[in-house]
Amino acid sequence: FCKIRSMAVFALGIKQTEECFPILTQLLETDPDYGIRADAAGALGYLQDGRAVEPLVRAFYEDTEWLVRFSAAVSLGSLQDPRAQTALLQALDSDEVVIQQAAIAALGEIEAIEAIEPILRFVQSEDWLIRQRLADALGKLPSEKSRSALNYLAKDSNAQVREAAQLSLEKLASEGL
């Protein structure tokens, strides 16, 4: 039954009718099953509706389950709305590595140039996925600091981090940086 509910919630994000937003918001805010709340947060990102920023930010701050907070952070990045920046910057301080990963990626998605300094502290993270997300994000944040950090990440011990850094360096070069 839970899997069916989960699929139905996901379908609401794809269907994109006027009724979907209030249903998904209510599920995010009130469903007792954290899996359904996380699915609702994810589906709100698919809707591409700016009204979702506030409930997603609220869920990020108030929900006690990391999966819901993670889904909210990912969706905030998908929405590419600068209003999410403050919550995403705070997510960098999370004890949950997956939330840090999602926040770094989302800050890149919303092209939050102001986030360059705060995310650079992850350049030597022990978690290679964080370094990879950082390399991807820096490619969307054109600055000299981004280029410098990407040159460092291009020499990373992990091949996927090196590849992400190289792609981001090429992207910045194509933009004249």
C-alpha positions in Angstrom: 0.0 0.0 0.0 2.8 2.4 0.9 4.5 1.9 -2.5 1.2 2.7 -4.3 0.8 5.9 -2.2 4.4 6.8 -3.0 3.9 6.3 -6.8 0.6 8.3 -6.6 2.4 11.2 -4.9 5.2 11.1 -7.5 2.5 11.1 -10.3 1.0 14.3 -8.8 4.4 16.0 -9.4 4.4 14.9 -13.1 0.7 15.5 -13.8 0.9 19.2 -13.1 -2.7 20.2 -12.8 -4.0 23.0 -10.6 -5.1 20.6 -7.9 -1.7 19.0 -7.5 0.0 21.9 -5.6 -2.4 22.0 -2.6 -2.5 18.2 -2.3 1.3 17.9 -2.4 1.7 20.8 0.1 -0.8 19.2 2.5 0.9 15.8 2.2 4.3 17.5 2.9 3.0 19.3 5.9 0.7 16.7 7.5 1.3 13.1 6.4 2.4 10.9 9.3 4.6 8.8 7.0 8.0 10.5 6.4 8.4 8.6 3.2 5.3 10.2 1.8 6.4 13.6 3.0 9.7 13.1 1.3 7.9 12.0 -1.9 5.7 15.1 -1.7 8.8 17.4 -1.3 10.3 15.7 -4.4 7.1 16.0 -6.4 6.8 19.7 -5.6 10.2 20.2 -7.3 8.8 18.6 -10.4 5.9 21.0 -10.5 8.1 23.9 -11.1 5.7 26.2 -9.2 7.3 29.1 -7.3 4.6 28.8 -4.6 6.4 25.6 -3.5 9.5 27.5 -2.1 7.9 28.5 1.2 6.5 25.0 2.1 9.7 23.4 1.1 11.8 25.8 3.1 9.5 25.2 6.1 9.8 21.5 5.7 13.6 21.8 5.5 13.7 23.7 8.8 10.9 21.9 10.7 10.8 18.3 9.6 12.8 15.9 11.9 13.5 13.3 9.2 16.6 13.7 7.1 15.0 12.2 4.0 12.3 14.9 4.0 14.9 17.6 4.5 17.1 16.1 1.7 14.1 16.0 -0.7 13.2 19.5 0.2 16.8 20.7 -0.5 16.9 18.9 -3.9 13.5 20.4 -4.9 14.6 23.9 -3.9 17.5 23.5 -6.3 15.1 22.2 -9.0 13.0 25.3 -8.6 16.0 27.5 -9.1 14.5 30.2 -6.9 16.9 32.6 -5.1 14.5 32.7 -2.1 15.9 29.3 -1.2 19.4 30.5 -0.7 19.3 31.2 3.0 17.9 27.7 3.8 20.4 26.0 1.5 23.3 27.9 3.1 22.2 26.7 6.5 22.0 23.2 5.1 25.7 23.3 4.6 26.0 23.0 8.4 23.9 19.9 8.6 25.3 16.8 10.3 23.9 14.7 7.5 26.4 14.4 4.6 23.6 13.8 2.1 21.9 17.1 3.0 25.3 18.9 2.5 25.5 17.2 -0.9 22.0 18.3 -1.8 22.6 21.9 -0.6 25.8 22.3 -2.6 24.1 21.0 -5.8 21.1 23.2 -5.2 23.2 26.3 -4.6 24.8 25.7 -8.0 21.4 25.2 -9.6 20.1 28.5 -8.3 23.4 30.1 -9.4 24.0 31.6 -6.0 27.3 33.4 -6.6 27.2 34.5 -2.9 27.5 30.9 -2.0 31.0 30.4 -3.5 32.8 31.2 -0.3 30.7 29.1 2.0 30.9 26.0 -0.3 34.6 26.2 -0.8 35.2 24.8 2.6 34.2 21.4 1.2 37.0 21.3 -1.4 38.9 18.9 0.9 35.9 17.0 2.2 36.6 13.3 2.9 33.4 12.5 1.0 34.1 12.3 -2.8 30.4 12.8 -3.6 30.6 16.2 -1.8 33.7 17.1 -3.8 31.9 16.0 -7.0 28.8 18.0 -6.2 31.1 21.0 -5.4 32.9 20.6 -8.8 29.5 20.6 -10.6 28.2 23.6 -8.6 31.3 25.7 -9.2 30.8 25.3 -12.9 27.6 27.2 -12.5 29.1 29.9 -10.4 31.6 31.8 -12.6 34.3 33.5 -10.6 38.1 33.4 -10.2 37.7 31.6 -6.9 35.5 28.9 -8.7 38.2 28.5 -11.4 40.9 28.2 -8.8 39.1 25.6 -6.8 38.2 23.6 -9.9 41.9 23.5 -10.9 42.6 22.0 -7.5 39.7 19.5 -7.8 40.9 18.6 -11.3 43.8 16.8 -9.6 41.6 15.0 -7.1 42.3 11.4 -6.2 38.8 10.4 -7.4 38.2 10.1 -11.1 34.6 11.2 -10.9 35.6 14.4 -9.1 38.4 15.0 -11.6 35.9 14.6 -14.5 33.3 16.9 -12.9 36.0 19.5 -12.3 37.2 19.3 -15.9 33.7 19.6 -17.3 33.1 22.7 -15.1 36.4 24.2 -16.1 35.5 23.8 -19.8 32.1 25.4 -19.1 33.7 28.4 -17.4 36.2 28.7 -20.2 33.4 28.7 -22.8 31.9 31.6 -20.8 35.2 33.5 -21.0 36.6 32.8 -17.5 
